[in-house]
Amino acid sequence: MGMTTPMPIGSTVQAYCCVATRTLGLTELMQEDRVTTSDDGSISEDRREALRYALAIGSGAALASGLVGPAAAQASADNTLDRIRANKVLRIAVLPGELPYFNKDLASGTWSGFSIEMANDIAKLLDVKLEYTESTYGNSILDLQSNKIDLGFALNPTPQRALVVDFCGTVFPHPFGAMLKKGLEAKTWADINKPEVNVAVDVGSANEAVARRFAPNATIKSLKSRDEVMLEMASGRVDCVVNALVLGLTAIAKNPNLGSYRILQSPSVAIPSSMAVRREPDKRWRDFLSVWVDYNRGIGQMREWFVKGLSLAGVKPEDVPVELNI
């Protein structure tokens, strides 16, 4: 990211390709629901120290902006990171029902999930509170542009979105594979790329695009909705369903009779899953989050949060494929 690191982190951090997908849905109406949360857990001092350098660049950037003139100084004063720290509030989009990323307890109003674990960690590091705005995947981008939120989670960085918002590195690669009926074994796309294999997908989705590209010789049945796809699989009228890992694992957790899920290889197919921030000249907020992502991936914290989020949907830790790169 072009930042100077004044201290060693102690382990090699690697950036990976990641994945989120259109299959996650975009259609709910947005409504605002502001809530303040806290967590009794604490961030260890070594993690604070390891990330503190990403925040320490702020003083130098602010000094430079003050020297170049009033307009630049105003731009610096308006940047997201400084505003969050001054107001002691981090505003995020939350998406009802989108496990494993978000889950709302209707009785208590408490939010949980993979993205909430990440948000809580960032808030504790900055010593701020969280403020929630209910949204959707698509509306999260609009919420950033209209300055309703400071951070959007579980968003795939498409070229179109990258024209209007900034992304903060890869959180995890969301791989594609297939739900396989009992008795059917497949490890590669070639194993289902046969006319005798009946494949179900939801029409117009990333799932359909992947199936038609990597299993064009299979007998592909495009259905109107994910519910219809699962009904087709449950009834035994198809042999497998091509979809992204989260959809496959959570569906099988609800109905084990659907079979098993496998990430298919040769090639490995994945779409990045990332966090998005508002586009602004001062990149300190984006750069800090990019460092935060790389660090937590490097120490295995991302996978722990992800598995915990999946457990809210009934997915057991042992059912998460070991080859998942997170």
Backbone hydrogen bonds, N-H to C=O, Kabsch-Sander energy under -0.5 kcal/mol:
donor,donor_aa,acceptor,acceptor_aa,energy
19,V,172,F,-3.9
19,V,272,P,-0.6
20,A,272,P,-1.1
24,L,21,T,-2.0
25,G,22,R,-2.0
31,Q,134,E,-0.6
47,R,44,S,-0.6
48,R,44,S,-1.8
49,E,45,E,-2.7
50,A,46,D,-2.3
51,L,47,R,-1.4
52,R,48,R,-1.5
53,Y,49,E,-0.6
54,A,51,L,-1.6
55,L,51,L,-0.6
55,L,52,R,-0.9
56,A,52,R,-2.0
57,I,53,Y,-0.8
58,G,55,L,-2.0
59,S,56,A,-0.9
60,G,56,A,-0.6
61,A,57,I,-2.0
62,A,58,G,-2.7
63,L,59,S,-2.0
64,A,60,G,-2.2
65,S,61,A,-2.2
66,G,62,A,-1.8
67,L,63,L,-1.1
67,L,64,A,-0.6
68,V,64,A,-1.0
69,G,65,S,-0.6
73,A,69,G,-2.2
74,Q,70,P,-2.5
75,A,71,A,-2.0
76,S,72,A,-2.2
77,A,73,A,-2.3
78,D,74,Q,-1.5
79,N,76,S,-1.5
83,R,79,N,-1.9
84,I,80,T,-2.6
85,R,81,L,-2.1
86,A,82,D,-2.2
87,N,83,R,-2.8
88,K,84,I,-1.4
89,V,84,I,-1.1
90,L,129,K,-3.2
91,R,89,V,-0.5
92,I,90,L,-0.5
92,I,131,E,-2.6
93,A,151,L,-1.5
94,V,133,T,-2.1
98,E,95,L,-1.7
99,L,97,G,-1.3
101,Y,98,E,-1.0
102,F,98,E,-2.2
103,N,112,S,-2.0
105,D,103,N,-0.5
105,D,110,T,-3.1
106,L,104,K,-0.8
109,G,105,D,-3.2
112,S,103,N,-2.4
114,F,100,P,-3.5
115,S,101,Y,-1.0
116,I,101,Y,-1.0
117,E,113,G,-2.3
118,M,114,F,-1.8
119,A,115,S,-2.6
120,N,116,I,-2.8
121,D,117,E,-1.8
122,I,118,M,-2.3
123,A,119,A,-2.7
124,K,120,N,-2.3
125,L,121,D,-2.1
126,L,122,I,-2.0
127,D,123,A,-0.9
128,V,123,A,-2.5
129,K,88,K,-2.3
130,L,37,T,-0.6
131,E,90,L,-2.4
132,Y,35,V,-0.7
133,T,92,I,-1.9
135,S,94,V,-2.7
140,S,136,T,-1.6
141,I,137,Y,-0.7
141,I,138,G,-0.9
142,L,138,G,-0.9
143,D,139,N,-2.9
144,L,140,S,-1.8
145,Q,141,I,-2.1
146,S,142,L,-2.2
147,N,144,L,-1.3
148,K,143,D,-2.9
149,I,143,D,-1.1
150,D,91,R,-2.9
151,L,91,R,-1.2
152,G,276,A,-2.4
155,L,274,S,-2.4
158,T,156,N,-1.9
162,A,158,T,-2.3
163,L,159,P,-0.5
163,L,160,Q,-1.0
164,V,161,R,-1.9
165,V,161,R,-2.0
166,D,277,V,-2.3
168,C,275,M,-2.2
171,V,169,G,-0.5
171,V,273,S,-2.9
172,F,273,S,-1.1
174,H,172,F,-0.7
174,H,271,I,-1.7
176,F,269,V,-2.6
177,G,243,N,-2.3
178,A,262,R,-2.4
179,M,241,V,-2.8
180,L,178,A,-0.6
180,L,260,S,-3.4
181,K,239,D,-2.3
184,L,181,K,-2.2
185,E,183,G,-0.5
189,W,265,Q,-1.7
191,D,188,T,-0.9
192,I,189,W,-1.1
193,N,189,W,-0.9
194,K,192,I,-1.9
197,V,194,K,-2.0
198,N,196,E,-0.6
199,V,197,V,-0.5
199,V,219,T,-3.0
200,A,240,C,-2.2
201,V,221,K,-2.1
203,V,223,L,-3.5
205,S,202,D,-1.5
208,E,202,D,-0.6
209,A,205,S,-1.9
210,V,206,A,-2.5
211,A,207,N,-2.4
212,R,208,E,-2.6
213,R,209,A,-1.4
214,F,210,V,-2.7
215,A,211,A,-2.2
218,A,215,A,-1.4
219,T,194,K,-0.6
219,T,197,V,-2.2
220,I,218,A,-1.0
221,K,199,V,-3.6
222,S,220,I,-0.6
223,L,201,V,-2.9
223,L,221,K,-0.5
229,V,225,S,-1.7
230,M,226,R,-2.5
231,L,227,D,-2.1
232,E,228,E,-2.2
233,M,229,V,-2.0
234,A,230,M,-2.8
235,S,231,L,-2.0
236,G,233,M,-1.1
237,R,232,E,-1.6
238,V,232,E,-0.7
239,D,198,N,-2.1
240,C,198,N,-1.7
241,V,179,M,-1.8
242,V,200,A,-1.2
243,N,177,G,-1.4
243,N,241,V,-0.6
245,L,175,P,-2.4
248,G,244,A,-2.1
249,L,245,L,-2.9
250,T,246,V,-2.3
251,A,247,L,-1.9
252,I,248,G,-2.0
253,A,249,L,-1.9
254,K,250,T,-1.5
255,N,251,A,-1.8
258,L,255,N,-2.2
259,G,256,P,-1.6
260,S,180,L,-2.1
262,R,178,A,-2.2
264,L,176,F,-0.9
264,L,262,R,-0.6
265,Q,187,K,-2.2
269,V,264,L,-0.6
270,A,268,S,-0.5
271,I,174,H,-1.4
273,S,19,V,-0.6
273,S,172,F,-1.4
274,S,155,L,-2.5
275,M,169,G,-0.6
276,A,152,G,-2.4
277,V,166,D,-2.8
279,R,164,V,-0.6
283,K,281,P,-0.7
287,D,283,K,-2.9
288,F,284,R,-2.6
289,L,285,W,-2.0
290,S,286,R,-2.0
291,V,287,D,-2.1
292,W,288,F,-2.4
293,V,289,L,-2.6
294,D,290,S,-2.3
295,Y,291,V,-2.6
296,N,292,W,-2.2
297,R,293,V,-2.1
298,G,294,D,-2.3
299,I,295,Y,-1.6
300,G,297,R,-1.2
301,Q,296,N,-1.4
302,M,296,N,-1.6
304,E,300,G,-1.4
305,W,301,Q,-2.3
306,F,302,M,-2.6
307,V,303,R,-2.8
308,K,304,E,-2.0
309,G,305,W,-2.2
310,L,306,F,-2.4
311,S,307,V,-1.7
312,L,308,K,-0.7
312,L,309,G,-0.9
313,A,310,L,-1.6
314,G,311,S,-1.5
315,V,310,L,-2.0
319,D,316,K,-1.9
320,V,317,P,-1.3
324,L,321,P,-1.6
326,I,324,L,-1.1
